[in-house]
Amino acid sequence: MKNNKQTNISPGDLVTLKGMKKIKEKPIGMVKKVWATEDVEIFWLNENIAKRYAVHDILKFTKLEIVSEVIQQ
């Protein structure tokens, strides 16, 4: 059974780590690919901050929150 939150994340969305709403400098990335194993491949836009938090290019969707959704036409 798939979680409904997974279907909300799609390629092109801007995401950050979950629970970082009050932090000004947080890693922001763009979703490149959603894998069938519920993993998400991310291109980090601010690599220096992403390295500070030791985030990887592939994460579980449960560790992410959407900053901005892509509008597909």
C-alpha positions in Angstrom: 0.0 0.0 0.0 1.5 3.3 -1.1 1.4 6.4 1.1 -0.4 9.4 -0.4 2.5 11.7 0.5 4.7 9.9 -2.0 2.4 10.7 -4.9 2.8 14.4 -4.0 6.5 14.4 -4.8 7.2 14.6 -8.5 10.3 15.5 -10.6 10.9 19.2 -10.6 9.6 19.9 -7.1 11.8 21.9 -4.7 12.3 20.0 -1.5 14.1 20.4 1.8 14.6 18.3 4.9 11.6 17.7 7.1 11.5 19.8 10.3 13.6 22.7 9.2 10.9 25.4 8.9 12.5 27.8 11.4 16.0 27.5 10.1 17.0 30.3 7.6 19.8 28.4 5.9 18.5 25.0 4.9 19.4 22.7 2.1 17.1 23.1 -0.9 17.1 20.6 -3.7 15.2 19.8 -6.9 13.8 16.3 -7.4 15.4 14.6 -10.4 13.8 11.1 -10.2 11.3 9.2 -8.0 12.4 5.6 -7.7 10.0 2.6 -7.2 11.7 1.8 -3.9 10.2 5.0 -2.4 13.5 6.8 -2.7 13.9 10.2 -4.3 17.0 11.4 -6.2 17.8 15.0 -5.6 20.0 17.7 -7.1 21.0 20.0 -4.3 20.9 23.7 -5.4 23.0 24.9 -2.5 25.7 22.2 -2.1 27.7 23.9 0.6 24.7 23.9 3.0 23.7 20.4 1.9 27.2 19.2 2.8 26.9 20.9 6.2 23.9 18.8 7.0 25.6 15.7 5.4 22.6 14.9 3.1 22.9 12.5 0.2 21.7 12.6 -3.3 19.1 9.8 -2.7 16.8 10.0 0.3 13.5 8.4 1.4 10.5 10.6 0.7 9.5 10.5 4.3 12.5 12.7 5.2 11.5 15.4 2.8 9.0 18.2 2.6 7.9 20.1 -0.5 8.9 23.8 -0.6 7.4 24.4 -4.1 5.5 22.1 -6.4 6.0 22.0 -10.1 3.1 22.8 -12.3 3.0 20.4 -15.3 1.2 21.6 -18.4 
